[in-house]
Amino acid sequence: MLKSQLMYALPIGLLLLSGCSTRDQVAGSQGRGHDISVTSPGYTALKAGDYDKSTRILEAANIKWPNSPYDELNLGASYQSQGRMDLAEPFLRRAITHGHGLMPTESTQDWGRGMTVEEIACKNLSIGLKPATIEGTATPCQTTLVVAVVAAPGPVAPVYQQTSYNTYFEFDKATLTRDGEAILREAAKEIRSNPDRRVTLVGKASSIGTDYYNMDLSRQRAETVRNALIAAGVPSSRIEVLWVGERELPMQQNDGKRQPLNRVVEGTVK
């Protein structure tokens, strides 16, 4: 039963930056007054097992203070505790990116002591995701897809892994954030590493607004990413640009409710 499985391997929650005051600004977040203390409502609800309440509070915090690894990990843990790994995984993977090197001072599970935000998010993924198809060839935190190679006589052409780079945008914006710039620097470095590597960009926009407007906004975002890659030394001939507006969204979205993970340009390097 799902309940017994969760009790056996419950994901970890709470991330407090060591040495922070109870109302300090979280690294990577925007604005002031972001409560990351042990008495914050989202964490209190998560620790008490009231996952519906913790989800509502942490979703609101994630919208108000985007890119906070604390909210991302706790929201992922809240979803995961409800058996919704489809919703938890994107937030846990973002926590890995934004929480690199950050050390919490407290956690909801004893096994999280001494682990960084990145390590905790990775551990939660290992709890909630199915094992790799080929044992020993992938970890839950690996960003690349595993490629199986079968030995064949004679010379074998090189096989490259497919890597995903998602660039997220602020609401109704098509300009890069600092996180977006950092992600694209890494993407450009990988693409330039081999002349055979190419990238496909797919611009997307949340379903708030008209279909026509969102289609154009997704185009602007895709072109912004394309221009950034070119500026970083990637030949334009190796970049394919697509945009789909509010179609094919990575996250389900209710009308009128913002979903930051749908404001994205999905990049795939092959």
Beta strands, then each sheet from edge to edge (+ up, - down):
strand 1: 163-168
strand 2: 199-203
strand 3: 239-243
strand 4: 264-269
sheet 1: 1+ 4- 2+ 3+
end
